[in-house]
């Protein structure tokens, strides 16, 4: 594969140098230019035609969000946002993913992060993944606005079913994907939804708040020991594993900060494996876009121990096909569906 051409946009000369040096440690990446603000960055994109752009959110002259929207409109390509973990930074990060950003990297210690080296491996991995997903990212912004909204099916199956649970696991490309499908669920949904989105602490709350504003159902971060309710979507808080336990006929959420599972906390496998201990429920487990294989082992446990249905997002509609592909190859998936068919299939299975 040819070297990935990257443009670094950041208002700090120190951060431009640090980020460029980190990326250049990969033999597969070439930093072809830098820019000190969004206005200069857009000019450099037109001039240099980079494969991937890293973009700071907080900048003078033209901030990151406004710059991103111009890029996606005039020069669509993968953009990786660099964000602080403040409340405002997290909110703007979630907005940027809705506007078409490929993914984001949290700066470890604010706008000027002397310890940016801590995220080197993540930054390099996401830049390389962004290049592979370039064509899909170019379509992402348009898809957000143009996916048809079907009317949720209302007919009910006469087949007797156990109580249903919906579980969703996703990573890279997940926030924009969730913003497409969660609003499709009806207010009277007769099931809870449990969501694991790979994100660090501070960002999942902003994601939950945005999804809650967009949706018919309630969407919130899961809280330790809270009782599970139908028609509510619970997002695993960044930095915590989320499990579902049964006590005296009720389902409860349990959070813990035990060690990462295959590099992730929250982990899709941890959520799915906890659901595999609930014998009297039908779990509909969905694996959506993302890098890696998180969710495959958990779905295998679900299929072996309980009445479970596995759904994987299709390659055509996945920004990154890693997680769905892993589950499909492990033969633990019952349906492979385009993204916008998934909520309607779930409702039919319920």
Secondary structure, DSSP 8 states (H G I E B T S, - for coil): ---EEEEEE-S-HHHHHHHHHHHHTSTTEEEEEEESSHHHHHHHHHHH--SEEEEESS-SSS-HHHHHHHHHHHS--EEEEEE--SHHHHHHHHHHHHTT--EEEE-TTSSS-TTGGGGHHHHHHHHHHHHHTHHHHHHHHHHHHHS-----------S---EEEEEEEE-TTHHHHHHHHGGGS-TT-SSEEEEEE---TTHHHHHHHHHHHH-SSEEEE--TT-B--TTEEEE--TTSEEEEEEETTEEEEEEE----BTTBSS-HHHHHHHHTT-TTEEEEEEE-S-SS-TTHHHHHHHHHHSEEEEEEE-TTT-SS-HHHHHHHHTT--SEEE-HHHHHHHHHHH-
